[in-house]
Amino acid sequence: MKFAAFAIVTVALLAGCTPVASPTATPTPASSSTAEPSALPTDDAPDPTDPSTWVIESAAVGPIALGDAAADAADALTSYGRGEALGDCPVIFLDAPGLPGVVLSPGSDGAIEAITITSKSAGMPQDPTVLADASPRTSEGVGIGSTRDELVAALPDAEIVRDDPASVVYRTGSASPYRLFVVESDRVVAITVSYADAIPREFC
């Protein structure tokens, strides 16, 4: 949920034909049709303030990527406020009214090892269907509030890695990093991008 400049040169080859007298167009220098990188469209760039513009990839969620400094990534999401720190727990909880929660799990060096998008806000469960329009989504269209059937149809290779009475966890990816989807009451309630192939039951 990161451009190149293109130059187009048209070359006409005529073989075995008699030239026909006609006005000759003055060729346009190739350099005049070359766009600078700064002139390329950037409409697809994720907006740090709007999680609905973020794409959940294998190693990133919108503007946040695994390996980024967790503190800097948290500061960049200006629509969010930080939740209360839990003792010595290094995990950063980010909340905002009407938006899915964001949880950044750093390693000992402060670099992000897991990114979670969740229907919880300030630690309290929210209706995932209410947050669906504001949720980041995978390129296949799966986000918070998607149904279990929609998840399975969009990601047919998803593997069940945990199946409890209260929740089911699906995983995609054959090697690290992975995407993990938590389904409760037939709805996706959390999506994690992680170096690990499983998600802990508690963040701290």
Secondary structure as the mmCIF struct_conf table of DSSP 4:
data_model
#
loop_
_struct_conf.conf_type_id
_struct_conf.id
_struct_conf.beg_label_comp_id
_struct_conf.beg_label_asym_id
_struct_conf.beg_label_seq_id
_struct_conf.end_label_comp_id
_struct_conf.end_label_asym_id
_struct_conf.end_label_seq_id
BEND BEND1 GLY A 16 GLY A 16
HELX_LH_PP_P HELX_LH_PP_P1 PRO A 23 PRO A 29
HELX_RH_3T_P HELX_RH_3T_P1 ALA A 30 SER A 33
HELX_LH_PP_P HELX_LH_PP_P2 THR A 34 GLU A 36
HELX_RH_3T_P HELX_RH_3T_P2 PRO A 37 ALA A 39
BEND BEND2 LEU A 40 LEU A 40
TURN_TY1_P TURN_TY1_P1 ASP A 43 ASP A 44
BEND BEND3 ALA A 45 ALA A 45
HELX_LH_PP_P HELX_LH_PP_P3 PRO A 46 ASP A 47
TURN_TY1_P TURN_TY1_P2 PRO A 48 THR A 49
HELX_RH_3T_P HELX_RH_3T_P3 PRO A 51 THR A 53
STRN STRN1 VAL A 55 ILE A 56
BEND BEND4 SER A 58 ALA A 59
STRN STRN2 ALA A 60 VAL A 61
TURN_TY1_P TURN_TY1_P3 GLY A 62 PRO A 63
STRN STRN3 ILE A 64 ALA A 65
TURN_TY1_P TURN_TY1_P4 LEU A 66 GLY A 67
BEND BEND5 ASP A 68 ASP A 68
STRN STRN4 ALA A 69 ALA A 69
HELX_RH_AL_P HELX_RH_AL_P1 ALA A 70 ALA A 76
TURN_TY1_P TURN_TY1_P5 THR A 78 SER A 79
STRN STRN5 GLY A 81 ARG A 82
HELX_LH_PP_P HELX_LH_PP_P4 GLY A 83 ALA A 85
TURN_TY1_P TURN_TY1_P6 GLY A 87 ASP A 88
STRN STRN6 ILE A 92 ASP A 95
TURN_TY1_P TURN_TY1_P7 PRO A 97 GLY A 98
BEND BEND6 LEU A 99 LEU A 99
STRN STRN7 GLY A 101 PRO A 106
TURN_TY1_P TURN_TY1_P8 SER A 108 ASP A 109
BEND BEND7 GLY A 110 GLY A 110
STRN STRN8 ALA A 111 ALA A 111
STRN STRN9 ILE A 112 THR A 118
BEND BEND8 SER A 119 SER A 119
STRN STRN10 LYS A 120 SER A 121
TURN_TY1_P TURN_TY1_P9 ALA A 122 GLY A 123
STRN STRN11 MET A 124 PRO A 125
TURN_TY1_P TURN_TY1_P10 PRO A 128 LEU A 131
HELX_RH_3T_P HELX_RH_3T_P4 ALA A 132 ALA A 134
BEND BEND9 SER A 135 SER A 135
STRN STRN12 ARG A 137 THR A 138
TURN_TY1_P TURN_TY1_P11 SER A 139 GLU A 140
BEND BEND10 GLY A 141 GLY A 141
STRN STRN13 GLY A 143 GLY A 143
TURN_TY1_P TURN_TY1_P12 ILE A 144 GLY A 145
STRN STRN14 THR A 147 THR A 147
HELX_RH_AL_P HELX_RH_AL_P2 ARG A 148 ALA A 154
TURN_TY1_P TURN_TY1_P13 PRO A 156 ASP A 157
STRN STRN15 GLU A 159 ASP A 163
BEND BEND11 PRO A 165 ALA A 166
STRN STRN16 VAL A 168 THR A 172
BEND BEND12 SER A 174 PRO A 177
STRN STRN17 TYR A 178 GLU A 184
TURN_TY1_P TURN_TY1_P14 SER A 185 ASP A 186
STRN STRN18 ARG A 187 SER A 194
BEND BEND13 TYR A 195 ALA A 198
BEND BEND14 ARG A 201 GLU A 202
#
